Amino acid sequence: MTDSPRPRARGADKRRRLTAAAARVLHEQGVERTTLADIAHAADVPVGNVYYYFKTKDDLVQAALSEHSAHLAELTGRLDELPDPRERLKALVETWIGQRDVAARFGCPTGTLAVELDKRADGTLDLEAGKVIGQLVDWAESQFRELGLPGPHDLAITFVAAYQGMSLMANALREPGIMTREGARLIDWLDSLAATGDRVPAPADPTGS
């Protein structure tokens, strides 16, 4: 006799809720301050059930990183439906600007997690967080390559670094407007790349240094 589909579906739903809750709570509270009970509460799952799906907090951190990766893949997949790569990049910046209040409160979900995990003495989860950021770099690089611009990888690094910088500054100063202003500068930079061809100016430094 096999298990009925209904218990399996309920189990999958609990795991999905725990994964989504882990991504959200770890972003808001950080790894060290977050307990399994916090995530269970956010997911509306009995805390005792958490251990059935995730044995340790690190397992939940890994699940949260997978959630970030899946969300990024879904977002860039929708952007890829736009016909022009420059418009895809600009639409991504507009998405970041639209999340300015969250960025000012908690910073970039993956960036802040990567920095915190890097401070730990054990494990390789910081490398896993880096892979998610690398996923964004790879996507951006493909857009710059499609535009026919020189140095698409370097341009992608500049693009993602600008986002991380403005997220950091917005969070540090608790000022959502930084995301709006620096996002507008980033869009202007993207337009300048399309207009100048081989000349590739750098975007304004959001740190002001």
C-alpha positions in Angstrom: 0.0 0.0 0.0 1.3 3.4 -0.9 0.8 6.7 1.0 -2.2 8.7 -0.1 -1.5 11.8 -2.1 -3.2 14.0 0.6 -0.6 13.5 3.4 2.3 13.9 0.8 0.7 17.1 -0.4 0.3 18.4 3.2 4.0 17.5 3.8 5.1 19.4 0.7 3.0 22.4 1.7 4.6 22.5 5.2 8.1 22.2 3.7 7.3 25.0 1.2 5.9 27.2 4.0 9.0 26.6 6.1 11.3 27.4 3.2 9.5 30.7 2.4 9.4 31.6 6.1 13.1 30.9 6.5 14.0 33.2 3.6 11.9 36.0 5.1 12.8 35.7 8.8 16.5 35.2 8.1 16.5 38.4 6.0 14.7 40.3 8.7 16.5 39.0 11.8 19.8 37.5 10.5 21.1 34.0 11.1 22.3 34.3 14.7 19.2 35.9 16.1 16.8 33.5 14.3 15.7 30.3 16.0 13.9 27.3 14.5 10.9 28.3 16.6 10.9 31.7 14.9 10.7 30.1 11.5 8.1 27.6 12.6 5.9 30.4 14.0 6.2 32.4 10.8 5.3 29.3 8.8 2.4 28.4 11.1 3.9 25.0 11.5 4.4 23.2 15.0 8.0 23.6 16.0 8.3 19.9 16.5 7.5 19.3 12.8 10.4 21.4 11.7 12.9 18.7 12.5 11.1 16.3 10.3 12.0 18.5 7.3 15.1 20.3 8.4 17.5 18.8 11.0 19.5 21.9 11.7 19.3 25.7 11.3 22.0 25.4 8.6 19.6 23.2 6.7 17.0 26.0 6.8 19.7 28.6 5.8 20.4 26.4 2.7 16.7 26.2 2.0 16.4 30.0 2.3 19.3 30.4 -0.2 17.5 28.0 -2.6 14.4 30.1 -2.2 16.4 33.3 -3.1 17.8 31.5 -6.1 14.4 30.3 -7.3 12.9 33.8 -6.8 15.7 35.3 -8.8 15.3 32.7 -11.6 11.5 33.5 -11.7 12.2 37.2 -11.8 14.8 37.1 -14.5 12.6 34.7 -16.4 9.8 37.2 -16.5 12.3 39.9 -17.5 13.6 37.8 -20.4 10.1 38.1 -21.9 11.0 41.7 -22.7 12.4 42.1 -26.2 15.3 44.4 -25.5 18.2 43.5 -23.1 18.6 47.2 -22.0 14.9 47.3 -21.0 15.3 44.1 -19.1 18.2 45.6 -17.0 16.2 48.8 -16.5 13.2 46.8 -15.4 15.3 45.0 -12.9 16.5 48.3 -11.5 12.8 49.5 -11.3 12.1 46.3 -9.3 14.9 47.1 -6.9 13.5 50.7 -6.5 10.1 49.3 -5.8 11.6 47.3 -2.9 13.2 50.4 -1.4 11.4 50.3 1.9 12.4 46.7 2.5 16.0 47.4 1.5 16.2 50.4 3.9 14.9 48.2 6.7 16.8 45.0 6.1 19.2 45.4 3.2 19.6 43.1 0.2 18.3 39.6 1.2 21.1 37.6 -0.3 23.9 40.2 0.2 23.3 40.6 3.9 23.1 36.8 4.3 26.4 36.4 2.4 28.1 38.9 4.7 26.8 37.3 7.9 27.7 33.8 6.8 31.2 34.9 5.8 31.9 35.8 9.5 31.2 32.2 10.6 34.2 30.0 11.4 32.7 26.9 10.0 30.7 25.7 7.0 30.6 26.7 3.4 27.2 28.4 3.3 28.9 31.7 2.5 30.0 30.2 -0.8 26.4 29.1 -1.4 25.2 32.6 -0.9 27.9 33.8 -3.3 26.5 31.4 -5.9 23.1 33.2 -5.8 24.8 36.6 -6.3 26.8 35.0 -9.1 23.5 33.8 -10.7 22.5 37.5 -10.9 25.9 38.5 -12.3 25.7 35.8 -15.0 22.2 37.0 -16.0 23.3 40.6 -16.2 26.4 39.6 -18.2 24.2 37.9 -20.8 22.2 41.1 -21.2 25.3 43.2 -21.7 26.7 40.6 -24.2 23.4 40.8 -26.1 23.8 44.5 -26.3 27.1 44.0 -28.0 29.0 46.0 -25.4 32.7 45.3 -24.6 33.6 43.7 -21.3 30.1 42.3 -20.5 31.4 40.5 -17.4 33.0 43.7 -16.0 29.8 45.6 -16.7 27.7 43.0 -14.9 30.0 43.2 -11.9 29.6 47.0 -11.9 25.8 46.7 -12.3 25.4 44.3 -9.4 27.9 46.1 -7.2 25.9 49.3 -7.7 22.8 47.5 -6.4 24.6 46.1 -3.4 26.1 49.5 -2.6 22.8 51.4 -2.7 21.1 48.6 -0.7 23.8 48.8 1.9 23.7 52.6 2.1 19.9 52.7 2.2 19.9 50.1 5.1 22.8 51.8 7.0 21.1 55.2 6.8 17.5 53.9 7.0 16.8 56.0 3.9 14.7 54.5 1.2 15.2 57.5 -1.1 18.8 56.3 -1.7 17.4 53.4 -3.6 15.3 55.8 -5.7 18.1 58.2 -6.4 20.8 55.7 -7.1 18.5 53.5 -9.0 17.8 56.5 -11.3 21.5 57.0 -11.7 21.9 53.4 -12.6 19.2 53.6 -15.3 20.9 56.7 -16.7 24.2 54.7 -16.8 22.4 51.9 -18.7 21.1 54.5 -21.2 24.6 56.0 -21.6 26.0 52.6 -22.5 23.5 52.1 -25.3 24.2 55.7 -26.5 28.0 55.7 -26.4 28.9 52.3 -27.8 32.6 51.6 -27.1 32.9 54.3 -24.4 31.8 52.7 -21.1 31.4 55.3 -18.3 31.0 54.0 -14.7 27.9 54.7 -12.7 28.0 57.1 -9.8 29.4 55.5 -6.6 26.4 55.2 -4.2 28.8 55.3 -1.3 30.0 58.8 -2.2 33.6 57.8 -1.9 
